[in-house]
Amino acid sequence: MIVTTAKWTIDEYHRMIAGGILDDRHVELLKGEIVEMSPEGEPHAYFSSEAGEYLIQLLGNRATVRPSKPITLPNNSEPEPDIAVVQRLGREYLEHHPYPKNIFWLIEYSDSSLDKDLQIKTKIYAEVEVTEYWIVNLKKRQIIVFRDPQNGEYASKITLTGGTIYPQAFPDLAISVSSIVSI
């Protein structure tokens, strides 16, 4: 027997949200599938909050740092990355969540969700050409940096445990790796 799952569009997903169907669920839309999100443990909440504040101070008015807010992707996905660094579009975000063209880079903090973030979200983000995606592996206190999306995959992957990283969107901006992984 072949089991076929029902796929949802972003519009259908938004109607479910508006209708209150998903009010008691912590979910996100990934490639047309509504997926339960892992609960946030204390280390995850702490590190992502501290890093978000650090990036807000560092970026100033150059970008908006959106913590745990949806982004809308054309592959029927509406994930909620832990940190999305996006264009400052102000009230335009009343009409839509950031699209790939509005995204400078994304950060996911991973503990129990590491496999999903490495295998599923990496492909989803590369497919829509999000230029830079960082996964913070909380167990190993390291950043896995994905860049240069090509044909639905990232061509570049590096792992950092210290030093400084310069995001592609802001090559003059020195970000302390320790401020992202072990504040």
C-alpha positions as CSV (number, residue, x, y, z in Angstrom):
1,M,0.0,0.0,0.0
2,I,1.3,3.4,-0.9
3,V,0.6,6.2,1.5
4,T,0.2,9.7,0.0
5,T,0.3,12.7,2.3
6,A,-1.8,15.8,1.6
7,K,0.3,18.8,0.6
8,W,-0.7,22.3,1.5
9,T,0.0,25.6,-0.2
10,I,1.0,28.7,1.6
11,D,-2.4,30.2,1.0
12,E,-4.1,27.1,2.5
13,Y,-1.7,27.2,5.5
14,H,-2.5,30.9,6.0
15,R,-6.2,30.2,6.0
16,M,-5.7,27.5,8.6
17,I,-3.9,30.0,10.8
18,A,-6.5,32.7,10.2
19,G,-9.3,30.1,11.1
20,G,-7.6,29.2,14.4
21,I,-7.0,25.6,13.4
22,L,-3.3,25.7,14.3
23,D,-3.7,27.9,17.4
24,D,-2.6,25.3,19.9
25,R,0.2,23.8,17.7
26,H,3.8,24.9,17.3
27,V,4.2,24.1,13.6
28,E,5.8,25.3,10.4
29,L,5.2,24.6,6.7
30,L,8.0,22.7,5.0
31,K,7.6,21.8,1.3
32,G,3.8,21.6,1.7
33,E,3.9,19.6,4.9
34,I,2.8,20.9,8.3
35,V,5.6,19.8,10.6
36,E,5.7,20.0,14.4
37,M,8.5,22.1,15.8
38,S,10.6,20.8,18.6
39,P,10.1,22.5,22.0
40,E,12.8,25.0,22.8
41,G,15.1,24.0,25.7
42,E,16.8,26.5,27.9
43,P,20.2,26.5,26.1
44,H,18.4,27.0,22.7
45,A,16.3,29.9,24.0
46,Y,19.3,31.5,25.8
47,F,21.8,31.3,23.0
48,S,19.4,32.4,20.3
49,S,18.1,35.3,22.3
50,E,21.6,36.5,23.3
51,A,22.9,36.1,19.7
52,G,19.8,38.0,18.4
53,E,20.6,40.9,20.7
54,Y,24.3,40.9,19.8
55,L,23.4,41.0,16.1
56,I,20.9,43.9,16.6
57,Q,23.6,45.9,18.2
58,L,26.2,45.0,15.6
59,L,23.9,45.6,12.6
60,G,22.2,48.8,13.8
61,N,20.0,50.2,11.0
62,R,21.6,48.1,8.3
63,A,19.2,45.2,8.7
64,T,16.3,43.9,10.8
65,V,16.9,40.9,13.0
66,R,13.7,38.8,13.3
67,P,13.8,36.2,16.0
68,S,11.6,33.1,15.5
69,K,9.3,34.7,12.9
70,P,8.1,33.1,9.7
71,I,9.6,33.6,6.3
72,T,7.7,32.8,3.1
73,L,9.4,30.7,0.5
74,P,8.1,29.9,-3.0
75,N,8.5,26.1,-2.5
76,N,5.4,26.0,-0.3
77,S,7.4,26.5,2.8
78,E,7.0,28.9,5.7
79,P,9.6,28.0,8.3
80,E,10.4,30.0,11.4
81,P,14.2,30.2,11.7
82,D,15.5,31.2,15.1
83,I,17.1,34.3,13.6
84,A,16.4,35.9,10.2
85,V,18.5,38.8,9.2
86,V,16.4,40.7,6.6
87,Q,16.0,43.9,4.7
88,R,14.5,46.8,6.7
89,L,11.2,47.1,4.9
90,G,9.2,48.4,7.9
91,R,5.4,48.3,7.4
92,E,5.7,46.3,4.2
93,Y,6.0,43.3,6.6
94,L,2.4,43.9,7.6
95,E,1.5,42.6,4.1
96,H,3.9,39.6,3.9
97,H,6.7,37.8,5.7
98,P,10.2,38.2,4.3
99,Y,10.7,36.5,0.9
100,P,14.1,35.0,-0.2
101,K,15.0,38.3,-1.9
102,N,14.6,40.1,1.4
103,I,16.8,37.7,3.4
104,F,20.5,38.4,4.1
105,W,21.0,35.2,6.1
106,L,19.3,32.8,8.4
107,I,20.4,31.1,11.7
108,E,19.0,28.0,13.2
109,Y,20.0,26.8,16.7
110,S,20.0,23.0,16.8
111,D,20.0,20.4,19.5
112,S,17.2,17.9,18.9
113,S,16.4,19.4,15.5
114,L,19.9,19.0,14.1
115,D,19.0,16.3,11.5
116,K,16.0,18.3,10.3
117,D,18.0,21.5,10.0
118,L,21.0,19.8,8.2
119,Q,19.0,17.6,5.9
120,I,15.6,19.2,5.2
121,K,16.0,22.9,5.9
122,T,19.3,23.1,4.1
123,K,17.7,21.9,0.9
124,I,14.6,24.1,1.3
125,Y,16.8,27.2,1.8
126,A,19.2,26.3,-1.0
127,E,16.4,25.6,-3.4
128,V,15.0,29.1,-3.1
129,E,18.6,30.6,-3.1
130,V,18.8,31.9,0.4
131,T,22.4,33.0,0.0
132,E,23.7,32.2,3.5
133,Y,22.4,29.8,6.2
134,W,24.1,29.1,9.6
135,I,23.3,26.1,11.8
136,V,24.5,26.4,15.4
137,N,25.2,22.9,16.7
138,L,24.5,23.4,20.4
139,K,26.0,20.1,21.4
140,K,29.4,20.9,19.8
141,R,29.2,24.7,20.2
142,Q,30.0,25.2,16.5
143,I,28.5,27.1,13.5
144,I,28.1,25.2,10.3
145,V,28.0,27.9,7.5
146,F,26.3,27.1,4.2
147,R,26.8,29.5,1.2
148,D,26.6,29.7,-2.5
149,P,23.3,27.9,-3.4
150,Q,23.5,26.0,-6.7
151,N,20.9,23.6,-8.1
152,G,19.1,23.2,-4.8
153,E,22.3,22.5,-2.8
154,Y,24.8,24.7,-1.0
155,A,28.2,24.6,-2.8
156,S,30.1,25.8,0.3
157,K,30.0,24.4,3.8
158,I,32.5,25.3,6.6
159,T,32.4,24.6,10.3
160,L,33.7,27.2,12.8
161,T,34.3,26.9,16.5
162,G,36.0,30.2,17.0
163,G,37.4,33.3,15.4
164,T,35.5,35.7,13.2
165,I,33.0,35.3,10.4
166,Y,32.0,38.0,7.8
167,P,28.5,37.5,6.4
168,Q,28.4,37.7,2.6
169,A,25.7,40.5,2.7
170,F,28.0,42.6,5.0
171,P,31.6,41.7,4.2
172,D,32.9,44.6,6.4
173,L,31.0,43.2,9.5
174,A,33.1,41.1,11.8
175,I,31.0,38.7,13.9
176,S,32.6,36.9,16.7
177,V,31.8,33.2,16.4
178,S,31.9,32.9,20.2
179,S,29.2,35.5,20.5
180,I,26.9,33.3,18.4
181,V,27.8,29.9,19.9
182,S,28.8,30.4,23.5
183,I,27.8,33.8,24.8
